[in-house]
Amino acid sequence: MTDVFTNGVDENGGSHRKGSDPLAQTVRGKMQNRRQKLNYQINKELRMRAGAENLFRAATNKKLKEQVALELSFVNSNLQLLKEELEELNSDVEAYQNDSQMSSVPMIPLGLKETKEVDFTVPFKDFILEHYSEDCETYEKEIKELMVLRQAMRTPRRNEEGLELLYEYYNQLYFVENRFFPTDRHLGVYFHWYDSLTGVPSAQRTVAFEKGSALFNIGALYTQIGAKQDRSHKEGIEKAIENFQKAAGAFRYLSDNFSHAPSMDMSNAVLNMLVHLMLAQVQECVFEKRTIGGIEMSVKNYLEVAQEASAVSKAYGTVHRAMNADTVKDYVPYSWISLALVKSEHYKAMSHFYVGVGLLCRKDNSEQVVLEAMFPKLHVKTDKTDENLPMQIPKNFDDSKRLAKAHLHASLMTHEETMRLHRMSKMLRKIDTLGGILRLSHERAMSRYSEIDEEDEFYDVVVVPDVQAITSQKAECVLPDFSQVKVMDIFHRLGPLAIFSAKHRWSAPRKVEMERTENGFGFTVRGDSPVIVASLDEDGAAQRSGIKEGDFIVKIGEKDVKWAKHDDVVKHIMESHGQLSISVVTPQGRDFLHPQDERRLRTSGRHDHQSIAPNGNVISARNSPMMGQTKSDVHYRMGMRDSIDSRKGLEGKKEKKEKRKSGVGILGKKEAALW
């Protein structure tokens, strides 16, 4: 299979892959280094504060208590400044938005997790020599290829090529884990990853940590691609929806399949919050798609848009509650919590605004039928509805106007609260686009309310319930499709993964030489990839040479046949004439590897080209017969005197005898004999 990515050389002579950005490492490295320093200083201040608090509680001297209290105030002040600096570093959402002039509310993307380099050379070579009994020096190319892939994965481009690179590495880890990481001991390879927000380092020796971190970066890269889409046109909005839903799916898959998170960004609480955040941003894009290009003036259109806006408000309300959870609120940037609340209030105000505008569209009774159909599901059922407001369907324009005024007043008040919340956040005040959109929305609500606010009206503006959240397109998680990027096992030469993996053990290869006797070589074989010695003739040439039932044939002469099909092995043995030299290995401690064991037959027989399915299983790139099926069920005779000629009953004894003497047995459809 042709690799999706091509290797290259950067300006400094270092190798890189298509889909990676060698320069990104410098920029991200500086940010991560700054995060580490800030985190170290914050931890130091926290320890000082804990000590000062203990001293303050234990002190009985009034003067000493005053000194400790003063020190505590300094520590708390420094701690607040450090946290603000760290928050500012993590809250730069504008850097990930579209490069063009933004006209939409900014989205929240995630930064990628950083990692240290890993040198697989020594541990992998040692394992190949010890476990596989292979010449480890011949695998330098494969080890280097894996390290180049991992290095490129650290700096993926913010596009589809970057995603393919991360998927390729994630899929390749399936093979690496099975090849080199036994379950009963550690290989000595440490994977170092940094928290995506705090920069706190974590290190583990399990491939699960490496896979989880790579999957987190897949989700984070989806958020960045989604945030940078130009949402001023429908195609950009559709792309944003697609990427945010895939990001939510990646975080959901990570939460469901990986436990014992070593860092906060991979904990269940944070991942669930991120899922809600991505789905809320999808819902926001759905609203933008509904309103792009303007709204055709009708009661139905405006009320539907109002309910879309309410759905966005509800989604961000869920995000805000998730961010305020005890295990999350001290971890995520304060600006994220503020932005989620601001968006929730903003879209609530927009829902009231569109209801008010929609009701004012009614100049006569022509749309009464539409209003009567939609009104029962327009408002949230609540006991707090103002008693002075009859929540019956408006019968005429005056009733509609009164209800519209109440909704526009609610919109105006909610917009003012939104702007107050926006001013309270230092980071949000720096986002000019957000401030401009909030001011414009407030001015629109004020203008429409002023148009219908007449001084001679004798009734007060009343309180209306919130608008019911109904959407035309519900946000959903799209789980990762790992099969979209096909990969080939880099260490393919070690043999079929079902047999030659880290969890199985076998003897060192032993070279066996035998001569054909009048009774032949005296053994039968079965199966594919690898071919197994199925049975031995008592006191035959094979048995005397030390071959055992259940041995795997790994070489014929100097030719590696671990991946060879049954017919190919038979052909090579037939071509050996009177002298046969083969190398075999004996499985140890695994009964199901014995050829007579049905479980062994069902689970072995992998193919030379393998790739990853979405559930992590191995799938084949071509339909070769597996062991336990078709040809693999047949015992091929290797040198037995008794003829297997049941299918050739019409042939005479003389013909069979001549064939035996010539060295070729009776070849049926599923049988072959060597003499």
C-alpha positions as CSV (number, residue, x, y, z in Angstrom):
1,M,0.0,0.0,0.0
2,T,1.3,3.5,-0.8
3,D,1.8,5.7,2.2
4,V,-0.6,8.7,2.3
5,F,2.3,11.0,3.4
6,T,5.6,11.6,1.8
7,N,8.8,12.2,3.7
8,G,10.8,15.3,3.0
9,V,13.6,17.5,4.3
10,D,13.1,20.9,5.8
11,E,15.4,23.9,5.4
12,N,17.5,22.8,8.4
13,G,18.1,19.4,7.0
14,G,15.6,17.6,9.3
15,S,13.1,15.1,8.1
16,H,9.4,15.9,8.1
17,R,6.2,14.6,6.6
18,K,3.5,16.1,4.5
19,G,0.8,17.2,6.9
20,S,3.2,18.4,9.5
21,D,4.4,22.0,10.2
22,P,8.0,22.0,11.3
23,L,7.9,25.7,12.3
24,A,4.8,25.2,14.6
25,Q,6.9,23.4,17.1
26,T,8.9,26.5,17.9
27,V,5.8,28.6,18.5
28,R,3.9,26.0,20.5
29,G,7.1,25.1,22.4
30,K,7.5,28.6,23.6
31,M,3.8,28.7,24.8
32,Q,4.2,25.3,26.5
33,N,7.4,26.4,28.1
34,R,5.7,29.5,29.5
35,R,2.8,27.4,30.8
36,Q,5.3,25.1,32.6
37,K,7.0,28.1,34.3
38,L,3.7,29.7,35.3
39,N,2.4,26.3,36.6
40,Y,5.6,25.9,38.7
41,Q,5.2,29.4,40.2
42,I,1.5,28.8,40.9
43,N,2.3,25.5,42.7
44,K,5.0,27.3,44.7
45,E,2.6,30.1,45.8
46,L,0.0,27.5,46.7
47,R,2.4,25.7,49.0
48,M,3.4,29.0,50.6
49,R,-0.3,29.9,51.1
50,A,-1.0,26.5,52.7
51,G,1.9,26.9,55.1
52,A,0.9,30.5,56.0
53,E,-2.7,29.4,56.6
54,N,-1.6,26.6,58.9
55,L,0.7,29.1,60.8
56,F,-2.2,31.6,61.0
57,R,-4.5,29.0,62.6
58,A,-1.8,27.8,65.0
59,A,-0.5,31.2,66.1
60,T,-1.8,32.6,69.4
61,N,0.3,35.8,69.3
62,K,-1.8,38.7,67.9
63,K,1.2,40.5,66.3
64,L,2.4,37.3,64.7
65,K,-1.1,36.7,63.3
66,E,-1.1,40.2,61.8
67,Q,2.2,39.5,60.0
68,V,1.0,36.2,58.7
69,A,-2.2,37.8,57.5
70,L,-0.2,40.4,55.6
71,E,2.0,37.7,54.0
72,L,-1.2,35.8,53.0
73,S,-2.5,38.9,51.3
74,F,0.7,39.2,49.3
75,V,0.7,35.5,48.4
76,N,-3.0,35.7,47.3
77,S,-2.3,38.7,45.2
78,N,0.7,37.1,43.4
79,L,-1.4,33.9,42.9
80,Q,-4.2,35.9,41.3
81,L,-1.8,37.6,38.9
82,L,-0.2,34.3,37.9
83,K,-3.6,32.7,37.3
84,E,-4.6,35.7,35.2
85,E,-1.4,35.4,33.1
86,L,-2.0,31.7,32.6
87,E,-5.6,32.3,31.7
88,E,-4.6,34.9,29.2
89,L,-2.3,32.4,27.6
90,N,-5.0,29.8,27.4
91,S,-7.8,32.2,26.3
92,D,-6.6,33.5,23.0
93,V,-9.6,32.4,21.0
94,E,-9.1,35.0,18.3
95,A,-5.8,33.4,17.1
96,Y,-7.8,30.3,15.9
97,Q,-10.6,32.2,14.1
98,N,-10.9,32.9,10.4
99,D,-8.2,35.2,9.0
100,S,-10.7,37.4,7.3
101,Q,-12.7,40.1,9.0
102,M,-14.9,38.3,11.6
103,S,-18.6,39.1,11.6
104,S,-19.6,36.1,13.8
105,V,-19.4,35.4,17.5
106,P,-16.0,33.8,18.1
107,M,-15.8,30.1,18.9
108,I,-13.7,28.3,21.6
109,P,-11.0,26.1,20.1
110,L,-8.5,23.9,22.1
111,G,-4.8,23.9,21.9
112,L,-3.0,20.6,21.2
113,K,-1.2,18.6,23.9
114,E,2.5,18.8,23.6
115,T,4.9,15.9,24.0
116,K,8.6,15.1,24.3
117,E,10.5,13.2,21.7
118,V,10.7,9.4,22.2
119,D,13.7,7.3,21.1
120,F,12.4,3.8,20.3
121,T,15.8,2.6,19.0
122,V,17.4,0.8,21.9
123,P,14.3,-0.8,23.6
124,F,12.8,-1.9,20.3
125,K,16.1,-3.4,19.1
126,D,16.5,-5.2,22.4
127,F,13.0,-6.6,22.2
128,I,13.3,-7.7,18.6
129,L,16.5,-9.6,19.5
130,E,15.2,-11.1,22.7
131,H,11.6,-11.8,21.9
132,Y,11.6,-12.4,18.1
133,S,15.1,-13.8,17.8
134,E,15.7,-11.6,14.7
135,D,18.7,-9.6,13.7
136,C,17.7,-6.2,15.2
137,E,20.1,-4.2,13.1
138,T,18.0,-5.1,10.0
139,Y,15.0,-3.2,11.5
140,E,16.7,0.2,11.8
141,K,14.7,1.5,8.8
142,E,11.4,0.5,10.4
143,I,12.2,2.1,13.8
144,K,13.3,5.3,12.1
145,E,10.1,5.4,10.1
146,L,8.0,5.2,13.3
147,M,10.1,7.9,14.9
148,V,9.7,10.2,11.9
149,L,5.9,9.6,12.0
150,R,5.8,10.5,15.7
151,Q,7.9,13.6,15.2
152,A,5.6,14.8,12.4
153,M,2.5,14.1,14.5
154,R,3.7,16.6,17.1
155,T,3.2,19.5,14.7
156,P,0.2,18.7,12.4
157,R,-1.1,21.4,10.0
158,R,-4.5,22.9,10.7
159,N,-6.2,21.2,7.8
160,E,-7.2,17.7,6.6
161,E,-3.6,16.7,6.0
162,G,-2.9,17.3,9.7
163,L,-5.9,15.2,10.7
164,E,-4.8,12.3,8.4
165,L,-1.3,12.4,10.0
166,L,-2.8,12.1,13.5
167,Y,-5.1,9.3,12.4
168,E,-2.2,7.5,10.8
169,Y,-0.1,7.6,13.9
170,Y,-3.1,6.6,16.1
171,N,-3.8,3.6,13.9
172,Q,-0.1,2.6,13.7
173,L,-0.1,2.5,17.6
174,Y,-2.4,-0.5,17.4
175,F,0.4,-2.5,15.7
176,V,3.2,-1.0,17.8
177,E,1.3,-1.9,21.0
178,N,0.8,-5.5,20.0
179,R,4.3,-5.9,18.6
180,F,6.4,-4.5,21.4
181,F,4.4,-4.0,24.6
182,P,3.8,-7.2,26.5
183,T,1.1,-7.2,29.3
184,D,3.3,-8.8,31.9
185,R,6.2,-6.3,31.9
186,H,7.2,-2.8,30.9
187,L,9.5,-2.1,28.0
188,G,11.1,1.0,29.5
189,V,9.7,3.5,27.1
190,Y,8.2,6.6,28.7
191,F,5.6,8.8,27.0
192,H,5.7,12.4,28.2
193,W,2.7,14.6,27.5
194,Y,1.7,18.0,28.8
195,D,-1.8,19.2,29.8
196,S,-3.3,21.2,27.0
197,L,-4.3,24.1,29.3
198,T,-2.0,24.1,32.4
199,G,1.2,22.6,30.8
200,V,1.5,20.2,33.7
201,P,3.6,17.2,32.5
202,S,2.5,13.6,32.8
203,A,4.5,10.5,32.0
204,Q,3.4,6.8,31.6
205,R,4.8,3.7,30.1
206,T,1.6,2.5,28.6
207,V,0.7,2.8,24.9
208,A,-2.9,3.6,26.1
209,F,-1.7,7.0,27.3
210,E,0.0,7.7,24.0
211,K,-3.2,6.6,22.1
212,G,-5.4,8.7,24.4
213,S,-3.2,11.8,23.9
214,A,-3.1,11.4,20.1
215,L,-6.9,11.0,20.1
216,F,-7.3,14.2,22.3
217,N,-5.2,16.0,19.7
218,I,-7.4,14.7,16.9
219,G,-10.4,16.3,18.7
220,A,-8.5,19.5,19.5
221,L,-7.4,19.8,15.8
222,Y,-11.1,19.4,14.8
223,T,-12.0,22.4,17.1
224,Q,-9.3,24.5,15.5
225,I,-10.4,23.7,12.0
226,G,-14.0,24.4,12.9
227,A,-13.2,27.7,14.6
228,K,-11.2,29.0,11.6
229,Q,-14.0,28.4,9.1
230,D,-15.5,31.6,7.4
231,R,-19.1,31.5,8.7
232,S,-20.2,34.4,6.5
233,H,-21.4,31.9,3.9
234,K,-23.3,28.6,4.1
235,E,-20.4,26.3,3.0
236,G,-18.2,27.6,5.8
237,I,-21.0,27.1,8.4
238,E,-21.5,23.5,7.1
239,K,-17.7,22.8,7.5
240,A,-17.7,24.3,11.0
241,I,-20.7,22.0,12.0
242,E,-19.0,19.0,10.6
243,N,-15.7,19.6,12.4
244,F,-17.3,20.5,15.8
245,Q,-19.4,17.4,15.7
246,K,-16.3,15.3,14.9
247,A,-14.5,17.0,17.8
248,A,-17.4,16.1,20.1
249,G,-17.3,12.5,18.9
250,A,-13.5,12.3,19.5
251,F,-13.9,13.6,23.1
252,R,-16.9,11.3,23.7
253,Y,-14.9,8.3,22.4
254,L,-12.0,9.2,24.6
255,S,-14.2,9.5,27.6
256,D,-15.9,6.2,27.0
257,N,-12.8,4.1,26.2
258,F,-10.0,5.5,28.3
259,S,-9.9,5.5,32.1
260,H,-7.5,6.6,34.9
261,A,-6.6,9.9,33.1
262,P,-3.2,11.1,34.2
263,S,-4.0,14.7,33.4
264,M,-7.0,17.0,33.9
265,D,-7.7,17.6,30.2
266,M,-8.4,13.8,29.8
267,S,-10.5,13.4,32.9
268,N,-14.2,12.4,32.4
269,A,-15.5,15.7,33.9
270,V,-13.4,17.8,31.5
271,L,-14.1,15.6,28.5
272,N,-17.9,15.7,29.1
273,M,-17.7,19.5,29.4
274,L,-15.8,19.6,26.1
275,V,-18.4,17.4,24.4
276,H,-21.2,19.8,25.6
277,L,-19.1,22.8,24.5
278,M,-18.6,21.4,21.0
279,L,-22.3,20.5,20.6
280,A,-23.3,24.0,21.8
281,Q,-21.0,25.5,19.1
282,V,-22.7,23.2,16.5
283,Q,-26.1,24.5,17.6
284,E,-24.8,28.0,17.3
285,C,-23.7,27.3,13.7
286,V,-27.2,25.8,13.0
287,F,-28.7,29.1,14.1
288,E,-26.3,31.1,11.9
289,K,-27.1,28.9,8.9
290,R,-30.8,29.6,9.5
291,T,-30.4,33.3,9.6
292,I,-27.7,33.8,7.0
293,G,-28.8,36.0,4.2
294,G,-31.7,37.5,6.3
295,I,-35.1,36.2,7.4
296,E,-38.1,36.3,5.1
297,M,-40.7,38.4,6.9
298,S,-43.5,36.1,8.2
299,V,-44.7,35.0,11.6
300,K,-43.7,31.4,11.0
301,N,-40.1,32.2,10.0
302,Y,-39.4,34.6,12.9
303,L,-40.9,32.2,15.5
304,E,-38.9,29.3,14.2
305,V,-35.7,31.4,14.3
306,A,-36.6,32.4,17.9
307,Q,-36.8,28.8,18.9
308,E,-33.5,28.1,17.2
309,A,-31.9,30.9,19.2
310,S,-33.5,29.5,22.4
311,A,-31.9,26.1,21.6
312,V,-28.5,27.7,21.4
313,S,-29.1,29.5,24.7
314,K,-30.1,26.2,26.4
315,A,-27.0,24.4,25.0
316,Y,-24.6,27.1,26.4
317,G,-26.5,27.0,29.7
318,T,-25.6,23.4,29.9
319,V,-22.0,24.2,29.1
320,H,-21.9,26.9,31.7
321,R,-23.2,24.4,34.4
322,A,-20.6,21.8,33.3
323,M,-17.8,24.4,33.5
324,N,-18.9,25.4,37.0
325,A,-18.7,21.8,38.3
326,D,-16.4,21.5,41.3
327,T,-13.8,19.4,39.5
328,V,-13.8,21.7,36.4
329,K,-14.2,25.3,37.4
330,D,-10.7,25.8,38.8
331,Y,-9.2,24.2,35.7
332,V,-10.8,25.9,32.7
333,P,-10.0,29.5,31.9
334,Y,-12.4,32.0,33.6
335,S,-13.0,33.6,30.2
336,W,-14.4,30.4,28.9
337,I,-16.9,30.3,31.7
338,S,-17.8,33.9,31.1
339,L,-18.1,33.4,27.3
340,A,-20.5,30.5,27.8
341,L,-22.7,32.6,30.1
342,V,-22.5,35.6,27.8
343,K,-23.6,33.4,24.8
344,S,-26.4,31.8,26.8
345,E,-27.8,35.2,27.7
346,H,-27.2,36.7,24.3
347,Y,-29.1,34.0,22.5
348,K,-31.9,34.1,25.1
349,A,-32.2,37.8,24.3
350,M,-32.2,37.0,20.6
351,S,-35.1,34.5,21.1
352,H,-37.3,37.1,22.7
353,F,-36.3,39.6,20.0
354,Y,-37.4,37.4,17.2
355,V,-40.7,36.5,18.8
356,G,-41.4,40.2,19.2
357,V,-40.5,41.0,15.6
358,G,-42.5,38.0,14.4
359,L,-45.6,39.0,16.2
360,L,-45.3,42.6,14.8
361,C,-45.3,41.1,11.3
362,R,-48.9,40.3,11.7
363,K,-50.8,43.3,10.2
364,D,-54.0,41.4,9.6
365,N,-55.6,38.0,10.3
366,S,-54.0,36.3,7.3
367,E,-51.5,34.4,9.5
368,Q,-53.8,33.6,12.3
369,V,-53.8,29.9,11.4
370,V,-50.0,29.7,11.5
371,L,-50.0,31.5,14.9
372,E,-52.6,29.2,16.3
373,A,-50.6,26.2,15.3
374,M,-47.2,27.4,16.7
375,F,-48.3,29.3,19.8
376,P,-49.0,26.3,22.1
377,K,-45.3,25.2,21.7
378,L,-43.8,28.7,21.7
379,H,-43.2,29.3,25.4
380,V,-41.6,27.2,28.2
381,K,-44.2,26.1,30.7
382,T,-43.7,27.9,34.0
383,D,-45.6,28.9,37.1
384,K,-43.9,32.3,37.1
385,T,-45.8,33.8,34.2
386,D,-47.3,37.2,35.0
387,E,-50.9,36.9,35.9
388,N,-51.7,40.1,34.0
389,L,-50.6,38.5,30.7
390,P,-53.2,36.2,29.3
391,M,-51.1,33.5,27.5
392,Q,-53.9,32.8,25.1
393,I,-53.4,33.0,21.4
394,P,-53.5,36.6,20.2
395,K,-56.8,37.1,18.4
396,N,-56.0,40.5,16.8
397,F,-53.1,42.8,16.1
398,D,-53.5,44.6,19.4
399,D,-53.1,41.4,21.3
400,S,-50.0,40.5,19.2
401,K,-48.6,44.0,19.8
402,R,-49.0,43.7,23.5
403,L,-47.2,40.3,23.6
404,A,-44.5,41.6,21.2
405,K,-43.8,44.5,23.5
406,A,-43.4,42.2,26.4
407,H,-40.9,40.0,24.5
408,L,-38.9,43.0,23.2
409,H,-38.7,44.4,26.7
410,A,-37.4,41.0,27.9
411,S,-34.9,41.0,25.0
412,L,-33.7,44.5,25.9
413,M,-33.2,43.6,29.6
414,T,-31.4,40.4,28.8
415,H,-29.1,42.2,26.3
416,E,-28.2,44.7,29.0
417,E,-27.3,41.9,31.4
418,T,-25.3,40.3,28.6
419,M,-23.3,43.4,28.1
420,R,-22.7,43.7,31.9
421,L,-21.3,40.2,32.0
422,H,-19.1,41.0,29.0
423,R,-17.6,44.0,30.7
424,M,-16.8,42.0,33.8
425,S,-14.3,39.7,31.9
426,K,-11.0,41.3,31.1
427,M,-10.3,38.7,28.3
428,L,-13.7,39.1,26.7
429,R,-13.3,42.9,26.6
430,K,-10.3,42.4,24.3
431,I,-12.5,40.6,21.7
432,D,-13.7,43.5,19.6
433,T,-15.9,41.4,17.4
434,L,-17.9,40.0,20.3
435,G,-18.4,43.5,21.9
436,G,-19.5,44.9,18.5
437,I,-22.1,42.1,18.0
438,L,-23.5,42.5,21.5
439,R,-23.8,46.3,21.1
440,L,-25.5,45.9,17.7
441,S,-28.0,43.4,19.0
442,H,-28.8,45.7,21.9
443,E,-29.4,48.7,19.6
444,R,-31.7,46.6,17.4
445,A,-33.8,45.6,20.4
446,M,-33.9,49.1,21.7
447,S,-35.0,50.5,18.3
448,R,-37.8,48.0,17.9
449,Y,-39.0,48.5,21.4
450,S,-39.0,52.3,21.0
451,E,-41.2,52.0,17.9
452,I,-44.1,50.4,19.8
453,D,-43.6,52.1,23.2
454,E,-46.4,54.6,23.2
455,E,-46.9,56.9,26.2
456,D,-50.7,56.8,26.1
457,E,-50.9,53.0,26.7
458,F,-52.6,52.2,29.9
459,Y,-51.1,48.8,30.6
460,D,-47.7,47.9,32.0
461,V,-45.1,45.7,30.3
462,V,-45.4,42.3,31.8
463,V,-43.0,39.4,32.2
464,V,-43.1,36.6,29.6
465,P,-41.7,33.1,30.0
466,D,-38.7,32.0,28.0
467,V,-39.1,30.7,24.5
468,Q,-39.3,27.0,24.0
469,A,-36.1,25.5,22.5
470,I,-36.8,23.7,19.2
471,T,-34.2,23.1,16.5
472,S,-34.4,21.9,12.9
473,Q,-31.0,20.2,13.2
474,K,-30.0,18.6,16.5
475,A,-26.3,18.6,17.3
476,E,-24.8,15.1,17.5
477,C,-21.5,13.5,18.2
478,V,-19.8,12.0,15.2
479,L,-17.5,9.3,16.5
480,P,-14.0,8.9,14.9
481,D,-13.8,6.8,11.8
482,F,-10.4,5.3,12.1
483,S,-10.8,3.2,9.0
484,Q,-10.7,6.4,6.8
485,V,-6.9,6.3,7.0
486,K,-5.5,2.9,5.9
487,V,-2.1,2.0,7.3
488,M,0.3,-0.8,6.9
489,D,2.1,-2.3,9.8
490,I,5.6,-0.8,9.8
491,F,7.0,-3.9,11.4
492,H,5.3,-6.2,8.9
493,R,8.4,-8.2,8.4
494,L,8.2,-9.7,11.9
495,G,5.3,-11.9,10.7
496,P,1.5,-12.1,11.0
497,L,0.4,-10.1,14.1
498,A,-2.0,-12.8,15.3
499,I,1.0,-15.1,16.0
500,F,4.1,-12.9,16.2
501,S,3.1,-10.4,18.8
502,A,4.4,-9.4,22.2
503,K,1.9,-11.5,24.1
504,H,2.9,-14.8,22.5
505,R,6.1,-16.7,23.1
506,W,7.9,-19.4,21.0
507,S,11.3,-21.0,20.9
508,A,14.2,-19.5,19.0
509,P,14.2,-20.5,15.3
510,R,16.1,-23.7,14.7
511,K,17.4,-24.8,11.4
512,V,16.5,-28.3,10.4
513,E,17.9,-30.2,7.4
514,M,16.6,-33.5,6.2
515,E,16.9,-35.8,3.2
516,R,14.0,-37.4,1.4
517,T,13.8,-41.1,2.0
518,E,11.8,-43.7,0.3
519,N,9.0,-42.8,2.8
520,G,9.4,-39.1,1.9
521,F,10.0,-36.3,4.4
522,G,7.4,-37.7,6.7
523,F,5.3,-34.7,7.7
524,T,2.1,-32.8,6.8
525,V,1.4,-29.1,6.9
526,R,-1.7,-27.0,7.1
527,G,-2.8,-23.4,7.3
528,D,-1.6,-20.1,5.9
529,S,0.7,-17.3,7.3
530,P,2.4,-19.1,8.9
531,V,2.1,-22.7,7.7
532,I,2.0,-25.3,10.6
533,V,3.5,-28.7,10.9
534,A,0.2,-30.7,11.3
535,S,1.5,-34.2,11.9
536,L,4.6,-36.4,11.7
537,D,5.3,-39.9,10.6
538,E,6.6,-42.1,13.3
539,D,10.4,-42.4,13.0
540,G,10.2,-40.4,9.7
541,A,12.9,-38.0,8.4
542,A,11.1,-35.0,9.9
543,Q,10.7,-36.5,13.3
544,R,14.3,-37.6,13.5
545,S,15.5,-34.1,12.6
546,G,13.7,-32.6,15.6
547,I,10.6,-31.2,14.1
548,K,7.5,-31.2,16.4
549,E,3.8,-31.1,15.7
550,G,2.5,-27.5,15.9
551,D,5.8,-26.0,14.8
552,F,5.6,-22.9,12.6
553,I,7.7,-23.0,9.4
554,V,9.3,-19.6,9.2
555,K,12.0,-20.2,6.6
556,I,12.6,-22.5,3.7
557,G,16.3,-22.3,2.9
558,E,17.0,-18.6,3.3
559,K,13.6,-17.5,2.2
560,D,11.3,-16.0,4.9
561,V,7.9,-17.7,4.7
562,K,6.1,-16.4,7.8
563,W,3.7,-14.6,5.5
564,A,3.6,-17.3,2.8
565,K,0.4,-18.9,1.7
566,H,-0.1,-22.7,1.9
567,D,0.4,-23.3,-1.8
568,D,3.6,-21.3,-1.9
569,V,5.1,-23.3,0.9
570,V,4.2,-26.6,-0.8
571,K,5.7,-25.3,-4.0
572,H,9.0,-24.4,-2.3
573,I,9.2,-27.8,-0.6
574,M,8.5,-29.6,-3.9
575,E,11.3,-27.7,-5.5
576,S,13.8,-28.8,-2.8
577,H,14.2,-32.2,-4.5
578,G,16.0,-34.6,-2.2
579,Q,17.4,-32.2,0.4
580,L,15.2,-29.9,2.5
581,S,16.4,-27.1,4.8
582,I,13.8,-25.3,6.9
583,S,13.7,-23.2,10.0
584,V,10.9,-23.7,12.5
585,V,9.8,-22.3,15.8
586,T,7.8,-24.0,18.6
587,P,5.0,-22.1,20.3
588,Q,5.3,-22.1,24.1
589,G,2.6,-21.9,26.8
590,R,-0.3,-21.3,24.3
591,D,-2.4,-24.4,23.8
592,F,-4.6,-22.6,21.3
593,L,-1.6,-22.3,19.0
594,H,-1.7,-26.0,18.4
595,P,-3.0,-26.9,15.0
596,Q,-5.7,-29.2,16.4
597,D,-7.2,-26.5,18.6
598,E,-10.3,-24.9,17.1
599,R,-9.8,-21.7,18.9
600,R,-6.3,-21.3,17.3
601,L,-7.8,-22.0,13.9
602,R,-10.5,-19.4,14.3
603,T,-8.3,-16.5,15.6
604,S,-5.1,-16.9,13.5
605,G,-4.5,-16.4,9.8
606,R,-4.1,-12.6,9.5
607,H,-3.2,-11.1,6.2
608,D,-0.1,-9.3,4.9
609,H,-1.9,-6.0,4.6
610,Q,-3.7,-4.9,7.7
611,S,-5.6,-1.8,8.7
612,I,-7.6,-0.5,11.7
613,A,-11.4,-0.7,12.0
614,P,-13.3,1.9,14.0
615,N,-13.6,-0.6,16.9
616,G,-9.8,-1.2,17.0
617,N,-10.0,-4.7,15.3
618,V,-7.7,-5.7,12.5
619,I,-9.3,-5.8,9.0
620,S,-7.7,-7.1,5.8
621,A,-6.9,-5.3,2.6
622,R,-7.6,-8.5,0.6
623,N,-9.6,-11.6,1.0
624,S,-7.1,-14.4,1.7
625,P,-8.4,-17.6,3.1
626,M,-8.1,-17.7,6.9
627,M,-7.0,-20.7,8.9
628,G,-9.8,-23.0,9.7
629,Q,-11.5,-22.4,6.3
630,T,-11.2,-23.8,2.8
631,K,-7.6,-24.8,2.1
632,S,-6.5,-24.4,5.7
633,D,-8.7,-27.3,6.8
634,V,-6.9,-29.8,4.5
635,H,-3.9,-31.8,5.7
636,Y,-1.3,-31.7,2.9
637,R,0.8,-34.8,3.0
638,M,4.6,-34.2,3.0
639,G,6.1,-37.6,2.1
640,M,3.6,-40.2,3.3
641,R,3.7,-43.6,1.5
642,D,-0.1,-44.1,1.6
643,S,-1.8,-42.4,-1.3
644,I,-4.6,-40.0,-0.9
645,D,-6.4,-40.9,-4.0
646,S,-10.1,-41.2,-3.0
647,R,-11.0,-38.6,-5.6
648,K,-9.0,-40.5,-8.2
649,G,-10.7,-43.9,-7.9
650,L,-10.7,-44.4,-11.6
651,E,-6.9,-44.2,-11.9
652,G,-5.1,-47.5,-11.9
653,K,-2.6,-48.7,-9.4
654,K,0.1,-48.6,-12.1
655,E,-0.5,-44.9,-12.8
656,K,-0.4,-44.1,-9.0
657,K,2.9,-46.0,-8.6
658,E,4.5,-44.1,-11.5
659,K,3.5,-40.8,-10.0
660,R,5.0,-41.7,-6.6
661,K,8.3,-42.7,-8.2
662,S,8.4,-39.5,-10.2
663,G,8.2,-37.5,-6.9
664,V,4.7,-36.1,-7.3
665,G,1.7,-37.3,-5.3
666,I,-1.9,-37.3,-6.3
667,L,-3.0,-33.6,-6.6
668,G,-6.7,-33.2,-5.8
669,K,-8.5,-29.9,-5.7
670,K,-7.6,-29.4,-2.0
671,E,-4.7,-31.9,-1.6
672,A,-1.1,-32.0,-2.5
673,A,1.5,-34.6,-1.6
674,L,5.3,-34.5,-1.7
675,W,7.5,-37.6,-1.9
